[in-house]
Amino acid sequence: MIALSLAEIAAVVGGQTHDIPDPSVQVTGPVVRDSREVVPGTLFAAFVGERVDGHDFAQAVVEAGAVAVLASRPVGVPAIVVEDVQTALGALARHVVRRLGATLVALTGSAGKTSTKDLIAQVLQSKAPTVFTPGSLNNEIGLPLTALSATEETRFLVLEMGARGIGHIRYLTDLTPPRIGLVLNVGTAHIGEFGGREQIARAKGELVEALPEDGAAILNADDPLVRAMASRTKAKVVLFGESAEADVRAENVRLTDSGQPAFRLHTPSGASDVTMRLYGEHHVSNALAAAAVAHELGLSAEEIATALSEAGSLSRWRMEVTERPDGVTIVNDAYNANPESMRAALRALAAMGKGRRTWAVLGKMAELGDEALAEHDAVGRLAVRLNVSKLVAVGGIEASWLQLGAYNEGSWGEESVHVSDAQAAVDLLRSELRPGDVVLVKASRSVGLESVAQALVETGAEGEVAAR
């Protein structure tokens, strides 16, 4: 964070200082909520969770080097006491962002936010110091913590914004007002909470409504609900996509033999070829979104193409590919799942597995409301149409819907199986995998299927040790 004294912070957040001998002492390190992340100069934000109360760690974090605690009650060590820690954290982030000289880029969408944010960050880092959301910490706590990690040297601040209802993104843009706002897509993620895609579009469009006149709204030309958001902003509109009308577009899109996308990138300033290190054709749209942001910030087509071709995955369990010594390929995409991302992952599996045996280990897609049965059925059917060799549906009723969709699609359904839990899936795969097989593991985060992928990777490592 930019250096601020405890007295300055207390004034910004409307707090009272307690047990602080010298209010002029500065916070020079990060603001954190996890006591394990404390380093000298830290400000520790004490949140009260369902299982853990951050105030209980006050003494330990100060002993570890924290300058003070942002707390909702006195804790016997230097503290700034406020009525609500989350509100105070947001106020501090708003103050710091307004003092920074950085350009703030915000993005949202139903699918692909984290992967696209990682691409934007890597492209912009090639030009100037960039701070960006770690993982998918995109809510009312994670976003201000990310903003507060920026320093005087930061030139670009890239923030992912999530929403579970109307007004959520409006709140986040008030804390960290963006100059560039990117909307990727409007899908069915969290549709059970929102009540329909139109409501999702209303919520996501709050981002472009927050942009200033000298800002830029980067919109997906291939998504009608996103493209319609152009009428909701006073900022410049830049379209990306495969549409001929897009300002930033892709031509000659294809997949390499290993399933990695390649295409000709066209921008208003020129064109250049891209071959990505990531897996799956869905990353083309993510790359175009990142390219549109980068072009708006002054990078040439050649600079953007080079950075996109060198970019990797920065976040865990998102199309994370591991090649085992025995020739089995594990694709861990188990961080989260919705119908759009599930279809994209299956298509990537089909492309990666040409001429090989493919396995789709799939679980529940959460928060789909009344659409849950139809969407799980449709994913099971798609696995059949893509000629995935075997579907392993893991879990309860939603998994049975996945298997039923596959079975009803045709005789291939005999190659689908429903198992009760992650361990049962691991046991099945350990007994049946052969060298050369490709395994995709994907479900909503709550299912915890990353344990399946990790177990399969460890099985391969054990086999290598045994072979030696």
FENDA-V319191 format. One record per backbone hydrogen bond with DSSP energy under -0.5 kcal/mol. NH is the residue of the N-H (numbers start at 1). CO is the residue of the C=O. If there is no record, write none. Layout:
NH_CO, NH_CO
This chain:
4_27, 6_25, 7_23, 9_5, 10_6, 11_7, 12_8, 13_9, 14_10, 15_10, 16_81, 18_79, 21_19, 25_22, 27_4, 28_26, 28_41, 29_41, 32_30, 32_43, 35_33, 37_34, 38_35, 41_65, 42_39, 43_30, 44_42, 44_68, 45_32, 45_43, 46_44, 46_70, 47_45, 49_47, 49_52, 54_47, 54_52, 56_53, 57_54, 58_55, 61_57, 62_58, 63_59, 64_60, 65_62, 66_61, 67_42, 68_42, 69_78, 70_44, 71_69, 71_80, 75_77, 79_18, 80_69, 81_16, 81_79, 82_71, 88_84, 89_85, 90_86, 91_87, 92_88, 93_89, 94_90, 95_91, 96_92, 97_93, 98_94, 99_95, 99_96, 100_96, 103_155, 104_102, 105_103, 105_157, 106_180, 107_159, 108_182, 110_185, 116_112, 117_113, 118_114, 119_115, 120_116, 121_117, 122_118, 123_119, 124_120, 125_121, 126_122, 126_123, 127_124, 128_124, 131_156, 133_158, 137_134, 138_136, 143_139, 145_141, 146_142, 147_143, 148_144, 149_146, 150_147, 154_151, 155_129, 156_129, 157_103, 158_131, 158_156, 159_105, 159_157, 161_107, 162_138, 168_165, 171_167, 172_168, 173_169, 174_170, 175_171, 176_172, 179_104, 180_104, 181_216, 182_106, 183_218, 184_108, 184_182, 191_188, 192_367, 193_190, 194_190, 195_191, 200_196, 201_197, 202_198, 203_199, 204_200, 205_201, 206_203, 207_204, 209_205, 210_206, 210_207, 211_208, 212_178, 215_212, 216_179, 217_236, 218_181, 218_216, 219_217, 219_238, 220_183, 221_219, 221_240, 222_240, 223_220, 224_222, 226_223, 227_223, 228_224, 229_226, 230_227, 231_228, 232_229, 233_230, 236_215, 238_217, 240_219, 241_248, 246_243, 247_239, 248_239, 249_266, 250_241, 251_264, 254_262, 256_260, 259_256, 262_254, 263_274, 264_251, 265_263, 265_272, 266_249, 267_270, 270_267, 272_265, 274_263, 276_261, 277_311, 280_259, 283_280, 284_281, 286_282, 287_283, 288_284, 289_285, 290_286, 291_287, 292_288, 293_289, 294_290, 295_291, 296_292, 297_293, 298_295, 299_294, 304_300, 305_301, 306_302, 307_303, 308_304, 309_305, 310_306, 311_307, 314_312, 318_315, 320_332, 321_319, 322_330, 324_322, 324_328, 327_324, 329_437, 330_322, 330_328, 331_329, 331_439, 332_320, 332_330, 333_331, 333_441, 335_317, 336_333, 342_338, 343_339, 344_340, 345_341, 346_342, 347_343, 348_344, 349_345, 350_346, 351_347, 352_348, 353_349, 354_351, 356_353, 359_438, 360_390, 361_359, 361_440, 362_360, 362_392, 363_442, 366_364, 371_368, 372_369, 375_371, 376_372, 377_373, 378_374, 379_375, 380_376, 381_377, 382_378, 383_379, 384_380, 385_381, 386_382, 387_384, 388_383, 390_358, 391_415, 392_360, 393_391, 393_417, 394_362, 394_392, 395_419, 400_396, 401_397, 402_398, 403_399, 404_400, 405_401, 406_402, 407_403, 408_404, 409_405, 410_406, 410_407, 413_410, 414_411, 415_412, 416_413, 417_391, 419_393, 419_417, 425_421, 426_422, 427_423, 428_424, 429_425, 430_426, 431_427, 432_428, 433_429, 437_434, 438_357, 439_329, 440_359, 441_331, 442_361, 444_364, 447_444, 448_444, 448_445, 451_448, 452_449, 453_449, 454_450, 455_451, 456_452, 457_453, 458_454, 459_455, 460_456, 461_457, 462_458, 463_459, 464_460, 465_461, 466_462, 467_463, 468_464
